[in-house]
């Protein structure tokens, strides 16, 4: 009798709970944040490891800077554009499945990258890696936004970015010596294992029941509407473009494309090691130490920026970090010149890292604040598709600029991209639908 009474009183109270209250009641949010961020760490680790390997592959197979740029740009473009698809697919397949299987396939493609014998195999397996891990940004960000609720967007997304970057810190420091001891092929074989293990852990442990299961809406629909799912899919495809009708969201996406010219885990991470080896003639072990200093900022910058933006607003912090990114890039150009002493390079890289890696989580948090709940998933999908799809063209452009005009002009163009991105933010007139803070 008492159990029946308890059940009858508990039922209505749970039914009356808002979705965010129901999600907040789910246990182990920290574990889920850790799992998703660790999968992100694996992707970042490989993204950081490859620039240390590119100089060796470039020398072994006589590749140009343009070819290296294409290896970065084309896979990122395909993987970025595919992120739109995963924004739709995640409504019909559990997000934990997309994230877990993606991490496993990412590990396998990393292993196979160690078997290459020239430019085209490198391009093929680099593309496979980007396609496999394409769900991470839109699906992972969407999942964490739901998991942590509106009030903690900045916190969750900052840890998604910074948590991923934490995994990258040890990579250059460890990979530098191991490249000398093992060579780049065995190192890739070993680096593939964490992705496979993380993917399995996500499939088993990640919480996606109850209000987090977006498929429940489909299960609740009448049979007549389920029979029309094909038509619903067509309408869903059309709805992907709805965020572009919102002026604020459109500007944020344009900002992401322009800022991709100097994005931290894009062109900066790719071309700084090439500059250090081919212009400053620094060996791979010391390159690893210098890249670790650069990436130290990729942890501190997003956490600092995310916390401050929760209090002071997204746009003020974006202005600050875009300006700082331009200034520190110009500073690196000056202090890392061949005729300058070596000891100036470490502080220049540390300052540069603090600035250039912070804009991504800030812009994503601004997007989450600005998009309504109904538009948020589509907005994230479009954002990542444009930022990493269209924006990835910058990788080939920067490589071509280096081949034609040298590193200095390429770094100047990267710095200018920050200034243009920050200037474009001034066109946003309306405030986000939720508070910037």
N, C-alpha and C positions, 0 to 999 in steps of 0.2 A: 504494500500500500504506500509506504513511504517512498519507495523507489519510483512508483508511478507518479506520486505527487512531485517528486524532484524532477522527473523527466518532463512532466507537463509544464512545470515552471521554467525549466532550463530551455525547452524548445522555443517558446515565444521570445525569450530574451535574446537567444542566439539569432533568431530570424530577424529581430529588430536591429541587430548590429549592422552598421554600415560596412561596406566591403573593406575599407582600410582598417576598421576596428577588428574585423574577422582576420585579416592578414596579420595584424599586429599580435593577435592571440596565438598565432602559429609559432611553435618552438624553433629554436636553432637558426635564427636569422643570421647570426654571425658565421655559423658553419656554411650557410649557403653563399654568403658574401665571399667567404674564403675560397670556396670551390670555384665560383665563377671568376674571381680575380686570379686564382692560380692558373686556370685555363688561359686567361689573358696573359699571365706571366710567361707561359710557354710560348705563345705566339710572339710576344715581345722578345723573348730570349732568342728565338730563331731569327727574328728581324734584326737583332743586334749582332748575332753571331755571323750572319752572312756578310756584312760589311768588313769584318775582319778577314773573311775568306776571299772576298772579291779580289783584293790585290794579288793573292796567290794564284787564283784562277785566271786573272787577267794576264799575269806573266806567263803562266803555263800554256795558255791557249791563245795568247797574243790578241786579246780583246781590246777594243777601243773604249773610251769613256762613253761614247754614244751607245755602244752595245750593252755596257753595264747599266746605263740609264734605261734602256729598253727592257732589260731583265727586271728592273725595279718597276717601271711604269706599266707595261702591258699586263703582267699578272695582277698588279694592284687595280688596274682599270677593270679587268674582267671580274675579279673578286668583289670590287666595290659595287659595280652595277648589279651583280647577283644578289647583293644584300637587300634590294627591293623585293626580290622573290621570297626571301626568307621572312620578310616582314608579313607577307601574306600566308606563307606555309605554316608559320607559327600559330595560326589560328586553328589549324587542323591537326598539327602534330605537336606533342609536348615539347616545350622549349628545352627541357633537360635532354631529350633525345637529339635535337639539333645540335646542342652544345657538346654533348658527350661524343657522339659519332664524329662530329667535326674535329674534335681534338685527337681522336684516334687516327683518323685519316690524315690529319696534319702530321702526326708522328711518322706514319708510314711514308708519306711523301718526302719528309726530311731524310729518312733513311735512304731512299732511292736517289736523292740528290747527291749522295756520296758516291754513286756509281757513274756519274756523268763522264763524257769524253769530249765535250766541246760545247759550243754556244747553244745549239738547239736543244740538246738534252737538259742543259741548265734552264733554258726557257720553259721547257715542258714541265719539269718537276717544280720549278718555282710557281708556275701557274697552278699546278695541282695543289700545292700548299695553300695558295690564296683562295682557291675555290673551296677547299675543304674547311678552312677556318673563317669563311665569309659570314657565317651566322653569329660569330662572337660579338661583334659590335652592336648591331641592331637588336638581336635577340637577347644578348646578355644585358645590355643597357635597359631594354624594355622590362626584362624580368626583375632587375634590381630596383627599377623605378616603382614597379608594383609591390615588390617585396618590402620596401622601406617606406613607401608612402610619400605624400606630397611634401611634408615638412622637412624630410631628410633627403631630398633629391641631391643637394650639393654634397652631402656626406657620402652617400652610396656611390654616386658616379665618380667622385674624387678618388675613393678607395678602389673602384674598378680600374681606373687609369693608373693611379699610383701603386696599387697592389700589384698590377701587372708589371710596372716598372721596377718594383723591388726585385723581382726575379731576374731582371736584366742586369742588375748591378754586379752580381757575381760572375756573369758570363764573360765579359771582356777580361776581367782580372784573372779568371781561371783559364779561359780559352787561349790567352796569349802564350803562356808557358806550354800548354798542351799542344798547341799548333806546332811548336818547335820539337816536342817530344814524339808526338804521334803522327802529325800530318793532318791535313784537313778532312780527309775521307773518314778515318776512324772516329774523329771527333764528331762528325755528323751522325755516324751510326749510334754513338752513345747518346747524343742530344735528342735522338728520336724517341727514346724510351719514356721520358717524363710525359710527353704528350699522350701516349697510349695509356699510361697509368691514370693520369688525370681524367681522361675521357671515361674510363671504366668507373672511376669514383663518382663522377657526376651522374652517370646512368643509374647508379645504385643509391646514392645518398641525397641528391638534390630534392628539396621539398617542392612539389608542384601539385598539391591536392586542393580541394575545396575552392575558395575564391581565386586561387592562383591559376587554376586550370581553365584556360580560355575556351577549351572545347566544350565546356559545360553548357554554353549558350546554344551550341548546335544540338546537344543531346536533349535540351528542353524544348526545341522547336517541334511543332506537329509534323506528322509524317508527310503531309501534303507539301510543306515547305522544304522538308529534306529532299523531296523528289525534285525540287527546283534548285538544288545546290549548284548545278552548272551555271544557271543564270545568276545566282548569288556571287559566284566566283568572278563572272564578268563585271558585275557591279563593284566587287571588291577591287578589281584591277583599276577601274575608273576612279575609285575612291583614293587610290594611291596619290593621285595628282591634287587632291583637295587641299593639302597643306600649302601648295603653291599659290592658292588664291588669297592666303593670308599674307599681308604685306610684311609683317614682322618676321614670320617664318621664312619667307622668300629671301629677305635680306640676310638673315642668319645663314642660310644655305649658300648664298653668294659669297658671304664672308669666308665660309669654310673652304670654298674652292680657291679663292685668292690666297688665303693664308697657307694653303697647301704648298705654295712655292717655297716656304721655309720651314715646313712642319718638322718638328723634332725627330720623331721616329720615321721620318721619310728621307728627305734630302739631307738634313743635317747629319743624321746617323750614317747615311750612305757615303757622303762625299768628304766628310772630315777625316776618316781614316785613310782614304785615298790621297788626300792632300798631305797628311802627315807622312805617309810612306814615300810618295813620288816626288814631293816638293821639298819636305824637310828631311827625308831619308831616315825616318825613325823606324827601328825594327819592331817586329810584331809584339814582342813582350812588353815593350814600353808603350806601344800603341794601346795595348789592353789596359794599362794603368791610366793612360790619358782618357780613354773612352769611358772608364769607370768614373772618373771625375766629372765628365760631361753628363753621364747618366745619373749621377748622384742628384743633380738638379731635377731629374725627371721624377724623383720621389718627393723631394722637398717642395718643389714648385707647385705641383697639383694639390698637395695637401694644404699648403699655406693658402693658395689661391681659392680653393674650395671652401675652406673655413671662413676666410675673410669675406668671400662673396655671399655666404649665407647671412652675414651681418651687414655688409656695406652695399650689397647689390651686385648683380653680375656685370652690368655694363661698365661701371667705374673700374672694376678690376680688370676687365678685358682691355680697356684703354691703357691701363698701367702696364699690363704684361705685353701688349703689342708694341708699345713704345720701348719697353725694356728689351724686347727681343731684337728690335732694329738696332738699338744702341750697342748691345753686347755683340751682335754680329759684326757691326762695323769695327768694334774694338778688337775682335778676333782677327779680322783682316789685317789690322795694323800691327798687332803684337805677335802674330804668327808668321810674319814675313821672313824670308830666308836669312836676311841680314840682322834679324833681331835675336837676342839671347834666348836660349831654350826655356829658362826658368819663368819667362813671361807666359808661356803657353798654358800651363796648368791652371793658374787663376783665371785666365781668359776663358778657358773651357768650362770651368766651374760656374762662372757668372752667366755664361751663355746658356748652360743647361738649366739654371734656375729660372730663366725667362722663357725659353722656346718651348718647353714641354708643358707649360701651365695652361696655354690657351685652349687646348682640346677639351679638357673636362669642364672648363668654365663655359665654353660655347655650348657644350652639350647640356649643361645645367640650365643655361639661358633658354635653350630650345625646349627643355622639359617644362620650364616655368611658363613659357609663352604659348604652348600648345594645349588645347583643351584635351580632356581625357579621351574623347572619341577620336581625336586626330593624332594623339601622341605616338601610337605605334607606326602609323604611316609616315609621320614626320621624322621619326628616327630612321626608318628605312630609307627615305629619300635623302636625309642628311648624310648618312654614311655612304650611300650610293654615289652621291655627287662629290662628297669630300674625298673619298678614296677611289672613286671611279673616274669621274671627269678630272678631279684634282690631281690624280696620279700622273696625268700628262706632263706635269712639272718635272718628273724624274727624267724623262727623255729630253725635255727642253734644257734642263740644267746640264746634263751630260753633253749635249750638243754645244752648249755655250763654252764648256770647258775645252772641248776639242778645238773649237774655232778661236776662242779669245782668251782662254786661260781661267784659272780658278778665281782670280780676284773679281772679275766681272760677274761670274756666276754667284759668288757670295753677296755681291752688291745687289743683284736682282732678288736674291732671297730676302735681304733686309728690306728692300722696297716693298716686297709683297706684304710684310707685316704692317707697314705704314698705310698701304692701300686698304687692307682689311679693316684696320682700326677706323680709318676715315669713313668707310662704308657704313659702319655702325651708327654714325651720326644721322643717317637717313631714317632711322627708326623713330617714329613719332609717338606711337601709342605704347602704353605700358603693357607688360605681359598680363595675361588673363589671371594669373596668380601672382602673388607678390614676388618681386625680384629678390626679396630677402628670404 
